Amino acid sequence: MNRKEKGGAEDKRLRLKGYILIVTNSSFCRDIDSCTMLLSVLLLLLVCGSQATQYYGTVMTYYPKEIDTNGYVLVKIQYKLSSVSCTDNDTWSCNGNCGNETVGVELYKVDESTGEWCQREGIVTRMVSGTAPFELVFAGENWIAGIINSIVSWRAVTDIELGFRSDTTQINTSPLTTILPALRVPSNCPRNIRLLAFDPDGDEVKCRNGITSDSECNPCTPPSILNLSPSCTLSFSPTSSSNEGPYAVQLVMEDFPRQDIVLLQLDGSSVQKATNEAISKIPIQFVLKVDPAVPSCTEGVYLPRFLSPTPDHGSEILATVNQRLEINIRAEATQSTISELLFSGPPDVVKSSQGLGIFTLTWAPSLLENGESHPICFVVQSSYNYNCTNDYDCSYNYNCTNDYDCSYNYNCTNDYDCSYNYNYNCTNDYDCSYNYNYNYNCTNNYDCSYNYNCTSNDYDCSYNYNYNCTKNDYDCSYYQLFSYIHQFLVKFTNI
């Protein structure tokens, strides 16, 4: 397989999350009759390299691009591969005849969170000789270490349906979404994570957890700390610190027709789909990290919040192919420091920072994107020094009191000849030899040579830099915080 690496965007880290969807209005098949000469059996193959052993998840979508004069369908398949390293590879396979590969797998870097994850986009184009449904399987070795819901091996499945729809007279297209490799939530804050759920055909999009018995994952045990709604919203409720850590989230997104439809295959056969029957399905897999509690769950305090001119959640933006598109993002957090922007989307999107909490995503889509829709999601990340306070005895100078005569000036009276006049107040059973060996003319029974043998008590009277600091249970490192998810729909006008 031909493999290419392409540099992507720059910095990373997040707290606020947004989705952008870019849509165009072109089609390649005007009616069913013009396409009925195509053959009927189709299976698509996508195979790429070896396996990622530190897996952070995947998303796959597909687009039928055109039909040639011989009745072949050109299909473009796109997927996100998320892993610890930007050099890990993957293995997609297909059960059956998958047509001919016209463009080999190309891996493009999308974004990277240094020391944590790297996301790349893989693209393969194949020419297939039919419109019957087929299945792609993405399987490999291990998720990242420490997954709490006991998921070890990774597996993801995509069902591709390329039948001609009776409602649109076009070949079916998959739902579209994307996701960051990792999302973060504080353990004490309720959060709703609304996933992007868009379908170019206008279908109703629903989400569910993967099913182990259908071999959609291996296994599909969902995180106990999440509830998933059919509308693709993940709800997190506050939990105890014992539940902090990473979880593997393995979802399936499906498209359902809004009315009963017929899917026409190119051999003349047809399949009916009711409104409660899924047409196709794609995987959405990522890591959810439950972090330590924060002092406040209010947006804009520790957790970043979006400010103008960030587009509103769910807004639509019009754009034109071959014209530069800029999306300006601004966020604030009064008690934490905005550190960076992380995103998932087309690899040609470039991110930049214009100052603390001010970011821009820039993209100049080409004609290759005409007729497609491209989701983009992003988060703004902040950091703060987690609760490193007290429970340390870090005093610098101990209060030396009583039981020691710690003064420097003693009044040397009585039967002494204190000719050096260091003013000692030496009485009785002391050895007044302060070890400077100044030869006092001391009379009587005293040795006034400047050294006391003071009886020790429990005080350390030295000006001691070896602090007697008792460590508490706090980790004084910086913690990362994410904002809520936002999503946008960017629509391209035809040129």
C-alpha positions in Angstrom: 0.0 0.0 0.0 1.2 3.5 -0.8 1.5 5.5 2.4 2.1 9.2 2.8 2.5 11.3 5.9 1.5 14.9 5.7 2.2 17.5 8.4 -0.9 18.8 10.0 -1.9 21.5 12.5 0.2 22.8 15.4 -0.3 23.0 19.2 -2.8 21.1 21.3 -4.7 20.9 24.6 -8.3 21.7 25.3 -11.2 22.5 27.3 -13.9 23.7 25.0 -15.2 21.6 22.2 -16.8 22.5 18.9 -18.0 20.8 15.8 -18.0 22.2 12.3 -19.7 20.5 9.4 -18.9 21.5 5.8 -21.5 20.7 3.2 -21.9 21.0 -0.5 -24.9 20.5 -2.8 -23.6 18.4 -5.7 -24.7 15.0 -6.8 -23.4 12.4 -9.2 -26.6 10.6 -10.1 -29.7 12.5 -11.2 -32.2 9.7 -11.2 -32.5 5.9 -10.7 -33.0 5.1 -14.4 -29.7 6.6 -15.4 -27.9 4.3 -13.1 -29.6 1.0 -13.5 -26.9 -0.4 -15.8 -24.6 -0.9 -12.9 -23.9 -4.4 -11.6 -25.3 -5.6 -8.3 -22.7 -7.1 -6.0 -20.3 -4.8 -4.2 -17.9 -5.3 -1.4 -15.3 -2.7 -0.5 -11.8 -3.5 0.8 -9.6 -1.2 2.8 -6.4 -2.6 4.2 -3.7 -0.6 5.7 -0.4 -1.7 7.2 0.2 -3.2 10.6 -1.5 -2.4 13.9 -1.6 0.4 16.4 -0.9 -1.0 19.8 -1.7 2.1 21.9 -5.2 2.7 20.5 -7.2 5.9 21.2 -10.2 5.2 18.8 -11.5 5.7 15.3 -14.3 7.1 13.2 -15.1 6.0 9.6 -17.3 7.6 7.0 -17.8 7.0 3.2 -18.8 9.0 0.2 -19.9 7.7 -3.2 -18.2 10.0 -5.7 -19.3 9.1 -9.2 -20.4 6.4 -11.5 -18.4 5.7 -14.7 -19.7 4.6 -18.1 -19.0 1.0 -17.3 -21.3 1.0 -14.3 -18.7 1.2 -11.5 -19.2 3.3 -8.4 -16.2 5.3 -7.2 -16.3 5.3 -3.4 -14.1 7.5 -1.1 -13.6 6.1 2.4 -12.2 8.3 5.1 -11.4 7.3 8.7 -9.6 8.8 11.7 -6.9 6.7 13.4 -6.0 7.8 16.9 -3.1 6.3 18.8 -0.2 7.3 21.1 2.3 7.6 18.3 2.1 9.3 14.9 3.8 6.2 13.4 1.3 3.5 14.5 -0.6 1.9 11.6 -3.8 0.0 11.3 -5.7 -2.9 9.6 -9.0 -2.5 7.9 -10.4 -5.6 6.1 -13.6 -6.5 4.2 -15.6 -9.7 4.0 -16.0 -10.4 0.2 -15.3 -8.9 -3.1 -14.2 -5.3 -2.5 -13.6 -4.0 -6.0 -10.4 -2.3 -7.2 -8.3 0.2 -5.3 -7.7 3.3 -7.4 -6.0 5.5 -4.8 -4.0 3.7 -2.0 -4.2 4.5 1.6 -2.8 7.9 2.5 -2.3 8.8 6.2 -2.4 12.6 6.9 -1.7 14.0 10.3 -4.6 16.0 11.7 -3.5 17.0 15.2 -1.3 15.9 18.1 -1.3 16.3 21.8 2.3 15.9 22.6 3.0 12.9 24.9 -0.6 11.8 24.8 -2.1 11.1 21.4 -1.8 11.7 17.6 -4.7 11.6 15.2 -4.3 11.0 11.5 -6.8 10.6 8.7 -6.7 7.7 6.2 -8.2 8.0 2.8 -8.7 5.2 0.2 -10.6 5.3 -3.0 -12.0 2.2 -4.6 -14.0 1.3 -7.7 -16.7 -1.2 -7.0 -19.0 -3.0 -9.4 -22.3 -2.9 -7.6 -24.4 -1.4 -4.8 -25.0 -4.3 -2.5 -24.2 -3.6 1.2 -20.9 -4.8 2.7 -18.9 -4.7 5.9 -15.5 -3.3 6.8 -13.7 -4.5 10.0 -11.0 -2.6 11.8 -9.3 -4.8 14.3 -5.9 -4.8 16.1 -4.2 -5.2 19.4 -4.6 -3.0 22.5 -6.2 0.2 23.7 -4.0 2.4 25.9 -3.1 1.0 29.2 -5.3 1.3 32.3 -8.7 1.3 30.7 -11.2 1.0 33.6 -14.1 -0.7 31.8 -11.8 -3.7 31.0 -11.5 -3.2 27.2 -8.2 -4.5 25.9 -8.3 -5.3 22.2 -9.9 -2.9 19.7 -12.4 -3.7 17.0 -14.6 -1.4 14.9 -17.2 -2.2 12.2 -18.6 -0.2 9.3 -21.7 -1.3 7.3 -21.7 0.4 3.9 -24.9 0.7 1.9 -24.7 2.0 -1.7 -28.2 1.4 -2.9 -30.1 4.1 -4.8 -32.7 5.7 -2.5 -36.2 6.2 -3.7 -36.5 9.5 -1.7 -33.4 11.2 -3.1 -32.7 9.2 -6.2 -29.0 9.1 -5.1 -26.7 6.5 -3.7 -26.9 6.4 0.1 -24.2 8.2 2.1 -23.1 7.4 5.6 -23.8 9.7 8.6 -20.9 12.1 9.3 -19.1 12.8 12.5 -15.7 13.1 14.0 -14.2 13.0 17.5 -11.1 13.8 19.4 -9.0 10.9 20.6 -9.6 11.9 24.2 -12.2 13.9 26.1 -11.8 15.0 29.7 -14.4 15.5 32.5 -13.8 16.4 36.1 -15.1 13.7 38.5 -17.4 16.2 40.4 -19.0 18.0 37.4 -22.1 16.8 35.5 -21.4 17.1 31.7 -23.4 16.5 28.6 -21.2 15.5 25.6 -23.3 16.1 22.4 -21.7 14.3 19.5 -22.1 15.7 16.0 -24.8 13.7 14.2 -25.3 14.8 10.6 -26.5 12.9 7.6 -26.2 14.3 4.0 -29.4 12.4 2.9 -31.5 14.0 5.6 -31.9 10.8 7.6 -32.5 10.7 11.4 -29.2 9.8 13.0 -29.1 7.7 16.2 -26.4 6.4 18.4 -26.1 3.3 20.6 -23.4 1.3 22.4 -21.7 -1.4 20.4 -23.0 -5.0 20.8 -20.5 -7.7 21.6 -22.7 -10.5 20.1 -22.7 -8.6 16.7 -18.9 -8.5 16.9 -18.9 -4.7 16.8 -16.2 -4.5 19.4 -14.2 -6.9 21.6 -15.9 -6.7 24.0 -18.3 -3.8 24.0 -18.7 -3.2 27.8 -19.8 0.5 28.0 -18.5 2.8 30.7 -20.7 2.6 33.9 -20.2 6.3 34.4 -21.9 7.3 31.1 -25.5 7.3 29.9 -26.1 7.4 26.1 -29.3 8.8 24.5 -30.4 7.8 21.0 -29.8 11.4 20.0 -26.1 10.9 20.5 -25.7 12.7 23.8 -23.4 11.2 26.4 -24.4 12.2 30.0 -21.9 12.1 32.8 -22.9 12.4 36.4 -20.6 13.3 39.3 -18.8 10.2 40.6 -16.3 9.3 43.4 -12.6 9.6 43.0 -12.3 5.8 42.9 -13.8 6.0 39.4 -11.3 8.5 38.0 -9.2 7.3 35.0 -9.6 6.4 31.3 -12.6 4.7 29.8 -13.0 3.2 26.3 -16.1 4.6 24.6 -17.3 2.3 21.7 -20.4 3.7 20.0 -22.2 2.9 16.8 -23.9 5.7 14.7 -26.7 4.7 12.3 -29.0 6.5 9.8 -32.7 5.9 9.7 -35.0 7.1 6.9 -37.6 9.6 7.9 -40.2 7.8 5.8 -40.3 4.3 4.4 -38.0 4.0 1.4 -36.8 1.6 -1.3 -33.1 0.9 -1.9 -32.6 -0.1 -5.6 -29.6 -2.3 -6.4 -28.1 -2.2 -9.8 -29.1 -5.8 -10.7 -32.7 -4.7 -10.5 -33.4 -6.0 -7.0 -34.6 -3.8 -4.2 -34.8 -3.6 -0.4 -37.4 -1.8 1.6 -36.3 0.2 4.7 -38.9 1.3 7.3 -38.3 4.2 9.6 -37.1 1.9 12.4 -34.5 0.1 10.2 -31.0 1.3 10.0 -29.5 1.9 6.5 -25.8 2.0 7.4 -23.6 2.2 10.5 -20.3 3.7 11.4 -18.1 3.4 14.5 -17.3 6.2 16.9 -14.6 5.2 19.4 -12.5 7.4 21.7 -11.2 7.6 25.3 -13.0 9.5 28.1 -10.7 10.5 30.9 -12.3 11.2 34.2 -10.0 13.7 36.0 -9.8 14.8 39.7 -12.5 17.1 41.0 -12.2 20.9 40.4 -13.2 23.6 42.9 -16.0 24.9 40.7 -18.0 23.4 37.8 -19.1 26.8 36.5 -18.0 27.5 33.0 -15.5 30.3 32.8 -14.0 29.8 36.2 -11.8 26.7 36.0 -13.5 25.1 33.0 -13.2 27.3 29.9 -16.2 28.8 28.2 -16.6 30.2 24.7 -16.8 33.9 24.0 -17.8 35.9 20.9 -16.8 35.6 18.1 -16.9 31.8 18.5 -19.8 30.5 16.5 -22.8 29.4 18.5 -23.3 25.7 19.1 -25.2 24.2 16.2 -24.9 27.3 13.9 -24.5 27.0 10.1 -21.7 28.8 8.2 -21.8 29.3 4.4 -18.5 28.9 2.5 -17.3 28.5 -1.0 -14.9 25.9 -2.4 -11.4 27.4 -3.3 -12.0 30.3 -0.9 -10.3 30.6 2.5 -12.5 29.9 5.5 -11.6 31.2 8.9 -13.3 30.2 12.1 -12.4 32.4 15.1 -12.5 30.9 18.5 -12.2 32.7 21.9 -12.4 31.3 25.4 -11.7 32.3 28.9 -11.3 30.8 32.4 -10.6 33.1 35.3 -9.0 30.6 37.7 -7.1 28.5 35.2 -4.8 29.2 32.3 -6.0 28.7 28.7 -3.2 26.7 27.1 -4.2 25.5 23.6 -6.7 24.4 21.0 -7.1 20.8 19.9 -9.2 19.8 16.9 -10.3 16.9 14.7 -11.2 17.5 11.1 -9.7 17.6 7.6 -5.9 17.4 7.8 -5.5 20.6 5.7 -7.1 22.7 8.4 -4.5 24.9 10.1 -4.8 26.2 13.6 -3.1 29.3 15.0 -3.1 31.3 18.3 -3.3 35.1 18.5 -2.9 35.3 22.2 -4.2 33.8 25.4 -7.5 32.1 24.7 -7.7 33.4 21.1 -7.4 30.9 18.2 -8.2 30.5 14.5 -8.9 27.5 12.4 -8.2 28.2 8.7 -9.1 26.0 5.7 -9.0 26.5 2.0 -11.1 23.5 0.6 -10.4 22.5 -2.9 -12.6 21.1 -5.7 -11.9 17.6 -4.3 -14.2 18.5 -1.4 -17.0 19.7 -3.7 -20.2 17.8 -2.9 -18.9 16.4 0.4 -19.5 17.3 4.0 -16.6 17.6 6.4 -17.1 17.6 10.2 -14.7 19.5 12.4 -14.6 19.4 16.2 -12.4 21.2 18.6 -11.8 21.9 22.3 -10.0 24.6 24.2 -7.9 23.3 27.0 -6.9 25.1 30.2 -4.6 24.0 33.1 -4.3 24.8 36.8 -2.2 23.9 39.8 -4.3 21.3 41.6 -4.9 22.0 45.3 -1.4 22.1 46.5 -2.0 23.7 49.9 -1.2 23.4 53.6 -0.7 20.1 55.4 3.0 20.9 54.9 5.0 22.2 57.8 7.3 24.2 55.6 8.3 26.8 58.2 11.6 28.5 57.6 12.6 29.5 61.2 11.6 27.6 64.3 10.5 29.4 67.4 13.1 28.3 69.8 11.7 29.0 73.3 12.7 28.2 76.9 14.8 25.3 78.0 17.5 26.8 75.8 19.3 30.0 76.5 19.6 30.8 72.8 20.5 34.5 73.1 23.7 35.7 71.8 24.6 38.3 74.4 25.2 36.9 77.9 26.1 39.0 80.9 29.1 37.5 82.3 29.0 38.6 86.0 30.0 37.2 89.2 33.5 35.9 89.7 34.5 36.1 86.0 37.0 38.4 84.5 35.1 38.7 81.2 37.6 40.8 79.5 36.3 40.0 76.1 33.0 41.3 77.3 30.7 39.1 75.3 28.2 39.7 78.1 27.6 36.2 79.2 25.2 35.5 82.0 26.9 32.3 83.0 25.7 30.7 86.1 26.9 27.7 87.9 27.1 24.3 86.2 27.6 25.4 82.7 30.7 24.9 80.7 30.9 28.3 79.2 33.2 27.3 76.4 31.6 28.6 73.2 34.5 27.0 71.4 36.0 30.2 70.0 39.0 29.7 72.2 39.1 33.2 73.3 41.3 33.1 76.4 39.2 34.7 79.0 40.7 35.5 82.3 38.0 33.6 84.2 38.4 33.1 87.8 36.6 31.0 90.2 35.4 27.6 89.0 34.2 28.6 85.5 35.7 28.0 82.2 34.4 31.1 80.3 36.0 30.2 77.0 32.8 30.7 75.0 31.1 27.3 74.6 27.9 26.2 76.3 26.8 22.7 76.8 23.1 23.4 76.8 20.9 20.6 77.8 18.9 19.6 74.7 15.1 19.8 74.6 12.8 19.0 71.7 13.6 22.2 69.8 15.9 22.6 66.9 17.2 26.0 67.4 19.3 26.2 64.3 18.4 28.4 61.3 17.8 25.2 59.5 17.1 25.0 55.8 16.3 21.3 56.1 12.6 21.8 56.5 10.7 19.3 58.4 7.8 19.3 55.9 5.3 16.6 56.2 3.9 15.6 52.8 0.2 15.5 52.3 -1.8 13.5 49.7 -2.0 16.3 47.1 -0.3 16.1 43.7 0.9 19.6 42.9 1.1 19.0 39.2 -1.0 20.8 36.6 -4.4 19.3 35.6 -6.0 19.8 32.2 -9.6 20.9 31.8 -11.9 20.8 28.8 -14.9 22.8 27.8 -18.3 21.6 26.6 -18.7 20.4 23.1 -19.9 22.8 20.4 -20.8 21.9 16.9 -21.1 23.9 13.7 -22.4 23.2 10.2 -20.5 24.9 7.4 -22.3 24.7 4.0 -20.4 25.2 0.8 -22.2 26.9 -2.1 -21.6 25.2 -5.5 -19.2 26.9 -7.9 
